[in-house]
Amino acid sequence: MAMLDQRLETARLILRMVRPADIPALEAMNADPEVMAMSGAGGTLDRAETFKHCCTTLGHWQLKGYGMYVLEEKQTGDFCGSVGLHWRADMQCVELSWILPRAKWSHGYATEAARAVRDHAFAKMDFTELYHFIDPENPRSLRVAEKLGAVRRGEIRTLVDGSERVTDIICVSSRP
């Protein structure tokens, strides 16, 4: 499998590998309970957990040939979040996911960046499908998946406080 480019550009964004200078912005995003409530991480991340996550991200690129990008606004250089691909061993599939700090919500950055990653993955790699696992309480991410042309394929139900509930909606983007 060919390696996904480690740098992509869109009209407004640069998608690139994580750098040490990104750690404070990632820490701030990962410490925000509202952001992390929809991330699937199970809660906020502290400084050490954020650093470990960055190391995991870089290792993922080395082991799988693809990974998560840091989003940088072209005009300002501002940190806009992270988007990319990662292997979900528990589901045996590749997930295209995104996470943005609250200040960057509702600007179209997630859709713009996810579309660039999706298109590049389909054009340059052997992927025919990319999965999105989205909390049903996250309408913003569900809209992003819809804009990507993803189709709802099901849901994951788990026991939460003794009651079964939908914990993720499974959407799939397919190669055209």
C-alpha positions as a Markdown table, in Angstrom:
| # | Residue | x | y | z |
|---|---|---|---|---|
| 1 | Met | 0.0 | 0.0 | 0.0 |
| 2 | Ala | 1.4 | 3.4 | -0.9 |
| 3 | Met | 1.8 | 6.0 | 1.8 |
| 4 | Leu | -0.7 | 8.8 | 2.0 |
| 5 | Asp | 0.9 | 12.2 | 1.4 |
| 6 | Gln | 2.0 | 13.7 | 4.7 |
| 7 | Arg | 1.0 | 17.1 | 3.6 |
| 8 | Leu | -2.2 | 18.2 | 1.8 |
| 9 | Glu | -3.6 | 21.6 | 1.1 |
| 10 | Thr | -7.1 | 22.9 | 0.5 |
| 11 | Ala | -8.4 | 26.4 | -0.3 |
| 12 | Arg | -8.1 | 27.5 | 3.4 |
| 13 | Leu | -6.1 | 24.8 | 5.2 |
| 14 | Ile | -2.8 | 23.1 | 5.4 |
| 15 | Leu | -3.0 | 19.5 | 6.6 |
| 16 | Arg | 0.4 | 18.3 | 8.0 |
| 17 | Met | 2.1 | 16.1 | 10.5 |
| 18 | Val | 2.0 | 17.1 | 14.1 |
| 19 | Arg | 5.0 | 19.2 | 15.4 |
| 20 | Pro | 6.2 | 19.9 | 18.9 |
| 21 | Ala | 4.8 | 23.5 | 18.6 |
| 22 | Asp | 1.3 | 22.0 | 18.2 |
| 23 | Ile | 1.3 | 20.4 | 21.7 |
| 24 | Pro | -0.1 | 23.4 | 23.6 |
| 25 | Ala | -3.0 | 23.8 | 21.1 |
| 26 | Leu | -3.7 | 20.1 | 21.2 |
| 27 | Glu | -3.6 | 20.1 | 25.0 |
| 28 | Ala | -6.1 | 22.9 | 25.1 |
| 29 | Met | -8.5 | 21.2 | 22.7 |
| 30 | Asn | -8.1 | 17.8 | 24.5 |
| 31 | Ala | -8.8 | 19.5 | 27.9 |
| 32 | Asp | -12.2 | 20.9 | 26.7 |
| 33 | Pro | -15.0 | 18.6 | 28.0 |
| 34 | Glu | -17.4 | 19.8 | 25.3 |
| 35 | Val | -15.0 | 18.9 | 22.5 |
| 36 | Met | -14.0 | 15.6 | 24.0 |
| 37 | Ala | -17.5 | 14.5 | 24.8 |
| 38 | Met | -18.0 | 13.7 | 21.2 |
| 39 | Ser | -14.5 | 12.4 | 20.5 |
| 40 | Gly | -14.8 | 8.8 | 21.6 |
| 41 | Ala | -11.9 | 9.3 | 23.9 |
| 42 | Gly | -14.0 | 8.8 | 27.0 |
| 43 | Gly | -13.2 | 12.1 | 28.5 |
| 44 | Thr | -10.6 | 14.9 | 28.5 |
| 45 | Leu | -6.9 | 14.2 | 28.0 |
| 46 | Asp | -4.2 | 15.8 | 30.2 |
| 47 | Arg | -0.7 | 16.9 | 29.0 |
| 48 | Ala | 0.8 | 13.4 | 29.3 |
| 49 | Glu | -2.1 | 11.8 | 27.5 |
| 50 | Thr | -2.0 | 14.4 | 24.7 |
| 51 | Phe | 1.8 | 13.8 | 24.3 |
| 52 | Lys | 1.2 | 10.0 | 24.2 |
| 53 | His | -1.6 | 10.5 | 21.6 |
| 54 | Cys | 0.8 | 12.6 | 19.4 |
| 55 | Cys | 3.4 | 9.8 | 19.6 |
| 56 | Thr | 0.8 | 7.2 | 18.7 |
| 57 | Thr | -0.3 | 9.4 | 15.7 |
| 58 | Leu | 3.3 | 9.6 | 14.4 |
| 59 | Gly | 3.8 | 5.9 | 15.0 |
| 60 | His | 0.6 | 5.2 | 13.1 |
| 61 | Trp | 2.0 | 7.0 | 10.0 |
| 62 | Gln | 5.1 | 4.8 | 10.2 |
| 63 | Leu | 3.2 | 1.5 | 10.7 |
| 64 | Lys | 0.2 | 2.0 | 8.4 |
| 65 | Gly | 1.3 | 4.7 | 5.9 |
| 66 | Tyr | -1.5 | 7.0 | 6.9 |
| 67 | Gly | -2.7 | 8.9 | 10.0 |
| 68 | Met | -4.1 | 12.0 | 11.5 |
| 69 | Tyr | -3.2 | 15.5 | 10.2 |
| 70 | Val | -3.0 | 18.7 | 12.1 |
| 71 | Leu | -5.1 | 21.5 | 10.5 |
| 72 | Glu | -3.5 | 24.9 | 10.1 |
| 73 | Glu | -5.3 | 27.9 | 8.7 |
| 74 | Lys | -3.4 | 29.2 | 5.7 |
| 75 | Gln | -4.0 | 32.9 | 6.3 |
| 76 | Thr | -3.2 | 33.0 | 10.0 |
| 77 | Gly | -1.3 | 29.9 | 10.8 |
| 78 | Asp | -3.9 | 29.1 | 13.5 |
| 79 | Phe | -4.4 | 25.6 | 14.8 |
| 80 | Cys | -7.8 | 24.3 | 13.5 |
| 81 | Gly | -7.9 | 20.8 | 14.8 |
| 82 | Ser | -7.1 | 17.4 | 13.5 |
| 83 | Val | -8.5 | 15.1 | 10.7 |
| 84 | Gly | -7.3 | 11.9 | 9.2 |
| 85 | Leu | -7.3 | 8.2 | 8.9 |
| 86 | His | -6.6 | 5.6 | 11.5 |
| 87 | Trp | -6.9 | 1.8 | 11.8 |
| 88 | Arg | -9.7 | 0.7 | 14.1 |
| 89 | Ala | -8.5 | -2.8 | 15.2 |
| 90 | Asp | -11.7 | -3.3 | 17.2 |
| 91 | Met | -13.8 | -2.9 | 14.0 |
| 92 | Gln | -11.2 | -4.1 | 11.5 |
| 93 | Cys | -11.6 | -1.0 | 9.3 |
| 94 | Val | -10.1 | 2.4 | 8.5 |
| 95 | Glu | -11.9 | 5.4 | 10.1 |
| 96 | Leu | -11.9 | 8.9 | 8.8 |
| 97 | Ser | -12.4 | 11.2 | 11.7 |
| 98 | Trp | -12.1 | 14.8 | 12.8 |
| 99 | Ile | -11.8 | 16.8 | 15.9 |
| 100 | Leu | -11.8 | 20.6 | 16.1 |
| 101 | Pro | -11.5 | 23.1 | 19.0 |
| 102 | Arg | -14.8 | 24.9 | 19.7 |
| 103 | Ala | -13.6 | 28.2 | 18.3 |
| 104 | Lys | -13.3 | 26.5 | 14.8 |
| 105 | Trp | -16.7 | 24.8 | 14.8 |
| 106 | Ser | -19.2 | 25.9 | 12.1 |
| 107 | His | -16.6 | 27.3 | 9.7 |
| 108 | Gly | -16.6 | 24.3 | 7.3 |
| 109 | Tyr | -13.1 | 23.3 | 8.2 |
| 110 | Ala | -14.0 | 19.7 | 9.2 |
| 111 | Thr | -15.8 | 19.1 | 5.9 |
| 112 | Glu | -13.1 | 20.8 | 3.8 |
| 113 | Ala | -10.3 | 18.8 | 5.4 |
| 114 | Ala | -12.1 | 15.5 | 5.6 |
| 115 | Arg | -13.1 | 15.7 | 1.9 |
| 116 | Ala | -9.4 | 16.3 | 1.0 |
| 117 | Val | -8.3 | 13.3 | 3.0 |
| 118 | Arg | -11.1 | 11.1 | 1.6 |
| 119 | Asp | -10.5 | 12.1 | -2.0 |
| 120 | His | -6.7 | 11.6 | -1.6 |
| 121 | Ala | -7.1 | 8.2 | 0.1 |
| 122 | Phe | -9.4 | 7.0 | -2.6 |
| 123 | Ala | -7.2 | 8.3 | -5.4 |
| 124 | Lys | -3.8 | 7.4 | -4.1 |
| 125 | Met | -4.4 | 4.3 | -2.0 |
| 126 | Asp | -6.3 | 1.0 | -2.3 |
| 127 | Phe | -9.2 | 2.1 | 0.0 |
| 128 | Thr | -12.7 | 1.5 | -1.3 |
| 129 | Glu | -14.5 | 2.5 | 2.0 |
| 130 | Leu | -13.8 | 4.7 | 4.9 |
| 131 | Tyr | -15.8 | 4.5 | 8.1 |
| 132 | His | -17.1 | 7.2 | 10.5 |
| 133 | Phe | -18.2 | 6.3 | 14.0 |
| 134 | Ile | -20.3 | 9.2 | 15.3 |
| 135 | Asp | -21.9 | 9.8 | 18.6 |
| 136 | Pro | -25.7 | 10.2 | 18.0 |
| 137 | Glu | -25.6 | 13.3 | 20.1 |
| 138 | Asn | -23.2 | 15.0 | 17.7 |
| 139 | Pro | -25.3 | 16.5 | 14.9 |
| 140 | Arg | -22.3 | 18.6 | 13.6 |
| 141 | Ser | -20.3 | 15.5 | 12.8 |
| 142 | Leu | -23.3 | 13.7 | 11.3 |
| 143 | Arg | -23.7 | 16.7 | 8.9 |
| 144 | Val | -20.1 | 16.5 | 8.0 |
| 145 | Ala | -20.5 | 12.8 | 7.1 |
| 146 | Glu | -23.6 | 13.6 | 5.1 |
| 147 | Lys | -21.7 | 16.3 | 3.2 |
| 148 | Leu | -19.0 | 13.7 | 2.4 |
| 149 | Gly | -21.7 | 11.5 | 0.9 |
| 150 | Ala | -21.4 | 8.9 | 3.7 |
| 151 | Val | -24.3 | 6.5 | 4.0 |
| 152 | Arg | -25.6 | 5.3 | 7.4 |
| 153 | Arg | -24.8 | 1.6 | 7.8 |
| 154 | Gly | -25.9 | 0.9 | 11.3 |
| 155 | Glu | -25.2 | 1.7 | 14.9 |
| 156 | Ile | -23.3 | 0.3 | 17.8 |
| 157 | Arg | -25.4 | -0.4 | 20.9 |
| 158 | Thr | -23.8 | -0.8 | 24.3 |
| 159 | Leu | -24.9 | -1.0 | 27.9 |
| 160 | Val | -24.6 | 2.4 | 29.6 |
| 161 | Asp | -25.7 | 2.5 | 33.3 |
| 162 | Gly | -27.6 | -0.8 | 32.8 |
| 163 | Ser | -29.5 | 0.4 | 29.8 |
| 164 | Glu | -28.8 | -0.4 | 26.2 |
| 165 | Arg | -28.3 | 2.7 | 24.1 |
| 166 | Val | -26.8 | 3.7 | 20.7 |
| 167 | Thr | -23.3 | 4.9 | 21.4 |
| 168 | Asp | -22.2 | 5.3 | 17.8 |
| 169 | Ile | -23.8 | 5.7 | 14.4 |
| 170 | Ile | -21.8 | 4.0 | 11.7 |
| 171 | Cys | -21.6 | 5.9 | 8.4 |
| 172 | Val | -19.5 | 4.8 | 5.4 |
| 173 | Ser | -18.0 | 6.9 | 2.6 |
| 174 | Ser | -17.4 | 4.8 | -0.5 |
| 175 | Arg | -15.1 | 5.3 | -3.5 |
| 176 | Pro | -17.1 | 6.7 | -6.4 |
